[in-house]
């Protein structure tokens, strides 16, 4: 279902495409080209974040660090990918990709933490947001993946790594 943007002077002519089945909203450009997509979970988190005091707008519940490590993932259709992740926290990770998968895509993934690069740790996740090109927040295009299933021991290892890397 498409909704045109008509009263916003800065964005007049663009449109929103709501996909209720996938629970995704996509911003379309003036010529109908997709500009970016967000999951409804992410949008709800953003709205709720604005209800909190100014100092706590962070939508993540877990601390994270920028650190590079290997990641492998499988899309629902069985496509297998191997890439590099450049950030991780207890709630998820950022996978660098020139062709990020759509928001809402479920992934089976394995990642290796820097202290044991040959040990692959399994998890499941959901593409929560997509960065189609490098910007001021991410140095490369890719996708933010929220963990949906992760063994508590693996999550604790991630949290210990985050604590050890974060500045005191």
C-alpha positions in Angstrom: 0.0 0.0 0.0 1.5 3.3 -1.1 1.1 6.7 0.6 2.3 9.8 -1.1 4.2 12.5 0.8 2.3 15.8 0.0 2.5 18.3 2.8 6.2 18.1 3.6 7.9 20.7 1.4 11.3 19.0 1.7 10.0 15.5 0.7 7.0 16.3 -1.5 6.7 13.8 -4.3 8.2 10.9 -2.4 6.0 8.1 -1.0 5.9 5.4 1.6 5.2 1.8 0.6 3.9 -0.3 3.5 4.3 -4.0 3.3 2.1 -5.4 6.0 3.0 -9.1 5.3 6.8 -8.4 5.9 6.1 -5.5 8.4 8.4 -3.2 6.5 8.1 0.4 5.3 10.1 1.6 2.3 10.7 5.2 1.3 10.3 5.7 -2.5 11.9 8.5 -4.4 10.1 10.9 -6.8 10.5 8.4 -9.6 9.3 5.4 -7.5 12.9 4.1 -6.8 13.4 2.6 -3.3 15.6 4.8 -1.2 15.6 2.7 2.0 13.6 0.4 4.2 13.0 -0.1 7.9 11.3 -2.8 9.9 8.2 -1.9 11.9 10.2 -3.1 15.0 12.8 -0.4 14.3 10.2 2.3 13.7 8.4 1.5 16.9 11.7 1.5 18.8 12.4 5.0 17.4 9.0 6.3 18.3 9.3 5.0 21.8 12.8 6.4 22.1 11.5 9.9 21.5 9.2 9.5 24.5 12.2 9.0 26.8 14.3 11.9 28.2 16.7 13.5 25.7 19.8 11.8 27.2 18.5 8.2 26.5 17.5 8.1 22.8 19.7 5.0 22.2 17.4 2.2 20.9 19.8 -0.6 21.7 19.6 -2.2 25.1 23.1 -3.6 25.0 26.5 -1.8 24.6 28.3 -2.4 21.3 31.8 -1.9 19.9 33.3 -1.3 16.4 35.5 -4.3 15.7 36.1 -6.3 12.6 35.5 -10.1 12.4 34.3 -12.7 10.0 30.6 -13.6 9.5 28.8 -16.2 7.4 25.1 -16.2 6.8 22.3 -18.0 5.0 19.2 -16.3 3.7 15.8 -18.1 3.8 16.1 -19.1 0.1 19.3 -21.0 1.0 21.8 -18.4 -0.5 25.1 -18.5 1.4 27.2 -15.5 2.0 30.5 -14.8 3.7 31.4 -11.3 4.7 32.9 -9.1 7.3 31.1 -7.7 10.3 32.3 -4.3 11.7 30.4 -4.0 14.9 28.8 -6.2 17.6 26.9 -6.0 20.8 24.7 -8.2 22.9 21.7 -7.5 20.7 23.2 -7.9 17.2 25.9 -7.1 14.7 26.5 -5.0 11.6 27.3 -7.0 8.4 29.2 -5.1 5.6 27.6 -5.8 2.2 27.4 -4.0 -1.1 24.0 -5.7 -1.6 22.3 -5.8 1.8 19.3 -8.1 2.2 15.9 -6.5 2.7 14.7 -5.4 6.1 12.8 -8.3 7.8 14.9 -11.0 6.2 15.6 -13.9 8.6 19.2 -15.2 8.7 21.0 -18.2 10.1 24.5 -16.9 10.8 27.9 -17.8 12.3 30.5 -15.4 13.4 34.0 -15.6 14.7 35.2 -13.4 17.5 38.7 -11.8 17.0 40.3 -13.8 19.9 39.4 -17.1 18.3 39.0 -16.5 14.5 38.8 -20.2 13.7 35.8 -20.8 16.1 32.4 -20.1 14.5 29.6 -19.2 16.8 26.0 -19.8 15.6 23.0 -17.5 16.0 19.9 -16.5 14.2 18.9 -13.0 13.3 16.7 -10.6 11.5 17.7 -7.7 9.2 16.5 -4.7 11.3 17.9 -1.9 9.2 19.8 -1.4 6.0 22.5 1.2 5.0 22.7 1.1 1.2 25.8 3.3 1.1 28.5 4.5 3.5 27.4 7.4 5.6 28.4 9.3 8.7 27.5 6.4 11.0 28.7 3.4 9.0 31.9 3.5 7.0 30.6 0.9 4.5 27.2 -0.2 3.2 25.5 -3.1 4.9 22.8 -4.3 7.3 22.1 -4.2 11.0 21.1 -7.7 12.2 19.2 -8.1 15.5 19.8 -11.4 17.2 16.6 -13.4 17.5 18.2 -16.6 18.8 21.6 -16.8 20.5 22.9 -19.2 23.1 23.3 -17.3 26.4 26.9 -18.5 26.7 27.7 -17.0 23.3 25.9 -13.8 24.1 27.9 -13.6 27.4 31.1 -14.0 25.4 30.0 -11.1 23.1 29.3 -9.0 26.2 32.6 -9.8 27.7 34.4 -8.8 24.5 32.4 -5.5 24.4 33.4 -4.8 27.9 37.1 -5.5 27.3 37.2 -3.3 24.2 35.2 -0.3 25.4 37.2 2.6 26.8 37.1 2.9 30.6 
